[in-house]
Amino acid sequence: MDRQTLLDYVARRYLTVPEYPWRKHPDYAVLRHRGSGKWYAVLMDVSAAKLGLAGSANVPLANIKAAPDLVQLLRVQTGFLPAYHMNKTHWLSVRLDGSADAETVKALLDGSFALTQAV
């Protein structure tokens, strides 16, 4: 899944419009609940070196909240990394370069939306 496909999915399913809160990183987007304002995903491009990957190119990512057991299971699989700049127990970085299965990414977004929903 790529960034635009993800944005199209959350727009359709959750009516989410991305927010771009950082001047220093104008392409970084936050996806949040309309009512509570809680984040359920953050989209960014991070240099491969900062992620412990080979190369110097930027890697498109989505940080997505998930249950700790799922985070631990997925982050050893291709397309997933420990969360960049977030709690690594409860968040996971998903590569948006096609290396993570699109259906898995959608399921993770659905789970993150549910986990961060106000009670």
Contacts in CASP RR format, 6 or more apart in sequence:
PFRMAT RR
TARGET T0000
AUTHOR 0000-0000-0000
METHOD contacts of the structure
MODEL  1
MDRQTLLDYVARRYLTVPEYPWRKHPDYAVLRHRGSGKWYAVLMDVSAAK
LGLAGSANVPLANIKAAPDLVQLLRVQTGFLPAYHMNKTHWLSVRLDGSA
DAETVKALLDGSFALTQAV
1 9 0 8 1.000
1 96 0 8 1.000
1 98 0 8 1.000
1 100 0 8 1.000
1 101 0 8 1.000
1 102 0 8 1.000
1 105 0 8 1.000
1 106 0 8 1.000
2 60 0 8 1.000
2 96 0 8 1.000
2 97 0 8 1.000
2 98 0 8 1.000
3 43 0 8 1.000
3 60 0 8 1.000
3 62 0 8 1.000
3 96 0 8 1.000
5 102 0 8 1.000
6 41 0 8 1.000
6 43 0 8 1.000
6 62 0 8 1.000
6 96 0 8 1.000
6 105 0 8 1.000
6 109 0 8 1.000
7 18 0 8 1.000
7 29 0 8 1.000
7 43 0 8 1.000
9 106 0 8 1.000
9 109 0 8 1.000
10 16 0 8 1.000
10 31 0 8 1.000
10 41 0 8 1.000
10 109 0 8 1.000
11 17 0 8 1.000
13 109 0 8 1.000
13 110 0 8 1.000
14 113 0 8 1.000
15 34 0 8 1.000
16 31 0 8 1.000
16 32 0 8 1.000
16 34 0 8 1.000
18 29 0 8 1.000
18 30 0 8 1.000
18 31 0 8 1.000
18 43 0 8 1.000
19 29 0 8 1.000
19 30 0 8 1.000
19 31 0 8 1.000
19 32 0 8 1.000
20 26 0 8 1.000
20 27 0 8 1.000
20 28 0 8 1.000
20 29 0 8 1.000
20 30 0 8 1.000
21 28 0 8 1.000
21 30 0 8 1.000
22 28 0 8 1.000
25 44 0 8 1.000
27 44 0 8 1.000
27 45 0 8 1.000
28 42 0 8 1.000
28 43 0 8 1.000
28 44 0 8 1.000
28 45 0 8 1.000
29 42 0 8 1.000
29 43 0 8 1.000
29 44 0 8 1.000
30 39 0 8 1.000
30 41 0 8 1.000
30 42 0 8 1.000
30 43 0 8 1.000
31 39 0 8 1.000
31 40 0 8 1.000
31 41 0 8 1.000
31 42 0 8 1.000
31 43 0 8 1.000
32 38 0 8 1.000
32 39 0 8 1.000
32 40 0 8 1.000
33 40 0 8 1.000
33 113 0 8 1.000
33 116 0 8 1.000
33 117 0 8 1.000
33 118 0 8 1.000
35 118 0 8 1.000
36 116 0 8 1.000
36 117 0 8 1.000
36 118 0 8 1.000
38 116 0 8 1.000
38 117 0 8 1.000
38 118 0 8 1.000
39 65 0 8 1.000
39 116 0 8 1.000
40 64 0 8 1.000
40 65 0 8 1.000
40 109 0 8 1.000
40 112 0 8 1.000
40 113 0 8 1.000
40 115 0 8 1.000
40 116 0 8 1.000
41 62 0 8 1.000
41 63 0 8 1.000
41 64 0 8 1.000
41 65 0 8 1.000
41 109 0 8 1.000
41 112 0 8 1.000
42 62 0 8 1.000
42 63 0 8 1.000
42 86 0 8 1.000
43 60 0 8 1.000
43 61 0 8 1.000
43 62 0 8 1.000
43 96 0 8 1.000
44 60 0 8 1.000
44 61 0 8 1.000
44 63 0 8 1.000
44 84 0 8 1.000
45 58 0 8 1.000
45 59 0 8 1.000
45 60 0 8 1.000
45 61 0 8 1.000
46 58 0 8 1.000
46 59 0 8 1.000
46 61 0 8 1.000
46 84 0 8 1.000
47 56 0 8 1.000
47 57 0 8 1.000
47 58 0 8 1.000
47 59 0 8 1.000
48 54 0 8 1.000
48 55 0 8 1.000
48 56 0 8 1.000
48 57 0 8 1.000
48 58 0 8 1.000
48 59 0 8 1.000
49 55 0 8 1.000
49 56 0 8 1.000
50 84 0 8 1.000
51 59 0 8 1.000
51 61 0 8 1.000
51 81 0 8 1.000
51 84 0 8 1.000
51 93 0 8 1.000
53 59 0 8 1.000
59 95 0 8 1.000
59 97 0 8 1.000
60 95 0 8 1.000
60 96 0 8 1.000
60 97 0 8 1.000
61 81 0 8 1.000
61 84 0 8 1.000
61 93 0 8 1.000
61 94 0 8 1.000
61 95 0 8 1.000
61 96 0 8 1.000
62 93 0 8 1.000
62 94 0 8 1.000
62 96 0 8 1.000
62 105 0 8 1.000
62 109 0 8 1.000
63 83 0 8 1.000
63 84 0 8 1.000
63 85 0 8 1.000
63 86 0 8 1.000
63 91 0 8 1.000
63 92 0 8 1.000
63 93 0 8 1.000
63 94 0 8 1.000
64 91 0 8 1.000
64 92 0 8 1.000
64 94 0 8 1.000
64 105 0 8 1.000
64 108 0 8 1.000
64 109 0 8 1.000
64 112 0 8 1.000
65 90 0 8 1.000
65 91 0 8 1.000
65 92 0 8 1.000
65 111 0 8 1.000
65 112 0 8 1.000
65 115 0 8 1.000
65 116 0 8 1.000
66 74 0 8 1.000
66 90 0 8 1.000
66 91 0 8 1.000
66 92 0 8 1.000
66 108 0 8 1.000
66 111 0 8 1.000
66 112 0 8 1.000
66 115 0 8 1.000
67 115 0 8 1.000
68 89 0 8 1.000
68 90 0 8 1.000
70 92 0 8 1.000
70 108 0 8 1.000
71 83 0 8 1.000
71 88 0 8 1.000
71 89 0 8 1.000
71 90 0 8 1.000
71 91 0 8 1.000
71 92 0 8 1.000
74 80 0 8 1.000
74 92 0 8 1.000
74 104 0 8 1.000
74 108 0 8 1.000
75 81 0 8 1.000
75 82 0 8 1.000
75 92 0 8 1.000
78 99 0 8 1.000
78 100 0 8 1.000
79 94 0 8 1.000
79 95 0 8 1.000
79 97 0 8 1.000
79 98 0 8 1.000
79 99 0 8 1.000
79 100 0 8 1.000
80 92 0 8 1.000
80 93 0 8 1.000
80 94 0 8 1.000
80 95 0 8 1.000
80 100 0 8 1.000
81 92 0 8 1.000
81 93 0 8 1.000
81 94 0 8 1.000
81 95 0 8 1.000
82 88 0 8 1.000
82 92 0 8 1.000
82 93 0 8 1.000
83 90 0 8 1.000
83 91 0 8 1.000
83 92 0 8 1.000
83 93 0 8 1.000
84 93 0 8 1.000
86 93 0 8 1.000
92 108 0 8 1.000
94 100 0 8 1.000
94 105 0 8 1.000
94 108 0 8 1.000
96 105 0 8 1.000
END
